Every structure is written in structure tokens, then in C-alpha cells.
């Protein structure tokens, strides 16, 4: 992974908001494919990052809608059961209980309606805040080698050759004669056995 990290370059231009990516690989097709994958991962990461808060709000609102819908259904059912049991509301206690159950149902419906509206607003907000991406320059297979730079290698080799040549001209004879003399002495000297 560290090897790939050193081959991938990503820069952001703060002035215009553009993000640049480049990949250096020995194989140009592999470089283009990796660059395409990097661009797609960047798009996904940026989208997820920017929409994380809205998605959390959406999840919370969906849970609230489900809970408020359940409370509304429970209140509606309780009112229906009360009306089925008390077909004739002759006592004040029964009328008060009916009003309480109707108020409870109306309150539950109001909460359910408000949460449903909030859910729709959050869905719209999610779509509005979704970032859009436009590729200024699509990923292409490179036609030129990015490195090694042939001209730099040629200039460095030429400089090394010229430097080595000067050193050889200046110090070459002084290095060769001691080696030749050493070889000559070793040929003439004989060791007794």
C-alpha cells in the first residue's frame, strides 16, 4: 500500500475548487486504470463526507416518523375501541374520556403530519446537498513516459563522464605507475621454498 501511495498524487486548488489526481506507474494502462479508480473513490468519499449529517438527520426522522405513526395508530385504535364499547354516551365521564381520546388522536396525528413533512424536507435537502462532479479532463492512457526523464539521465551521464575524464587525465598516470611497478616486482621476486 505504501508503494501505491508514493505513486498517487492528489492536489486541490483552493482558488477554483478543482482536485487534480495523477498516478505514476511503469505500465501506462495500469496508471490510467488506477487513476480512474482513485477518481471514483474520491467522488464517493467526498459525497459521503458532505452528506453524512443529512443522512443522520434522515435516519433520525425516519425513526421518528415510524414512532409517531405507531402512536397515531394506537390512539386511533383506542378511540375506536372506546366508541365500540360506549355506543350511547350518557355519562359525563364517558364524554370526557371521548374528548381525551380524540385530543390524543389529534395530537398524535399532528405530530405524525409534522414529522412526515420534516422527512420530505430532509429527503429534498439530501438531494440538494449532493455534490456534483465534472471531469475537466477525463482519465487517459499516457503516451509519454513520466520518468525517468531521458534528458536528465543523458545530462547526468555526460557530466559524470566529463568529471571522470578530468580525474583520469589529472590522476590517471599517478595511479597506473604504482600498479605496474607492483606487478613487475611480483614477477621478478621469487620466494624460496
N, C-alpha and C positions, 0 to 999 in steps of 0.2 A: 504494500500500500504506500509506503514511503517513497518507493521508486516511482509510482504513478503520480504522487503529489508533486514531486520535483519536475514532472513533465507537463503538468497542467498549470496554466497561468490564467487568473481571473482578475480583472480590474474593473472598477466602477468610476465613471466620470461623473463627479458630483454636479458639475455645471449643467450638463444636459440629461443626466439620469441614465445614460447608456451603460450597459455592462458588456465588457469585452471578455471573450474567452479564447484561448489558444492552447493547442496541445502539440507537443513535440515528441514524435516517435520515429523510429527508423523506417517503418512502413507507412507510406502516405495514406493508404486506405484505412489502416488501423488508427492513424491520427484523426482522420475525418470521422470515423465511427465513434471514437472515444469523445471527440469534441461534441458530436451530436448528443451523445448520452449525457455529457456534462451539462449541456444547454437544457435538456429536458429535465434533469434533476434540479437544476437551478430554478426553472419555472415552477416545478412542483413545490420546492422548498419556500420560495417567495410567496406563492399563493397560500400555502398552509400557514405560513407565519403571519401574513396580513389578515387572514380570515379566522384565525384561532379564536379571538374574543367573540366575534359574531357567531361562530359555531357553538361556543359555550353558551351564549345567550339563547341561541336557537334550541339547544338541548334542554336548557332550564325551562324555557317557555313551553316546549312540547310536554315536559313532565307536568308543569302547572296546568296546562290545558286538559291533560288526561285526568288529573286530580279534580279539577273543577267540574269537568263533565261527569265524573263519578258522583260528586256531591250533588250536582243538579239532578241527576237521575235518581239518587237516593231520596232527595227532597220531593221530587215529583211522585215517586212511588209511595212515600209516606203520606202525602196528601191524598192520593187516590185510595189508599187503604182506609184512611180516616173517613173519607166520603162514602166508601162502600159500607163501613160499619155504622155510620150515622146518616141514614137517608133523610131523616127528619131532624133538623137542628132546632130542638125545642128548648134546650137549656142554654144559659149564658156561657157556661163553662165550655160547651161544645162549640159555640160561636167564637169564643176567644181562642180555643185550640185551632179552629179552622183558619182564623186570621193569622195566627202564629205560623202555621204550616204554609199558608200562602205567602207570607212575608219571607219565610225561609227559602221557599222555592224561587221567589222573585229575586232574592239576594243571590242565590246560587246561580240563577240564570244570568244576572248582571255580571257576576264575576266570570262566568264561563264566556260570555259575549266579549268582555273586555280582554280576557286572555287570548281568545281566538283572534281578535283584531291585532293584538300585540304579536302573535305568532306570524300573521301575514305580513306585518311590518318588518319583522326580523328576517323573514324569507326575502323580502324585497331588498332589505339592507345587505343581505348576503350577496345577492346578485349585483347590487350597485358597487359594492366594495371589492368585488373580484377584479384583480389586476388584469390588464390586457398586455399582451406581449406582441411585439412586432420585430421580426428579424430584419435588421437593416442589411445585413449581409449573410445569406444562408451559409451553412456549413458546406465546404467544398473540399475536394481532394487536392492537396497541394501539388503543384507541378515543379517547384524548385525545392532544393534541399535547404532546410533551415540551418543546419550545422553539419559538419564543420564547414566553416567559411573557407572556400578554396583559396581565395586571395590572401587571407590571413595566414593560412598554412604555408603558402608559397613565400610570402614576405618573411615569415619567421624562419623558414628553412634557408632562404637566401642570406639572411642576417647571420644565422648560425654558421653557415658555410664560410662567409666572409670573415667572421671572427675566428673560426678555426684556422682558416688560411693564414691570417695575420700571425696568430700564435705559432703556427708551424714555421712560417718564414723567420720569425724572430727567435724562437727557442728550439726549432727542429734539429739543427745541426748539433747543438749542445746536448740534446737528448740522444741522438743516434750514435755519436762517437763513443760515449761511455759503454753503451750496449755492445758495439762492435769490438771494442777493446776487451771487454769481459769475455766475449765468445772466443776471441783469438787466444787469450790466456788459458782458457779452459781446454783448447785443443792442444796446446804445447805442453801443458803440465801433465806429468804422469805420476800417478800415485804408486808407491812401492807396495808390493803385496807381500 
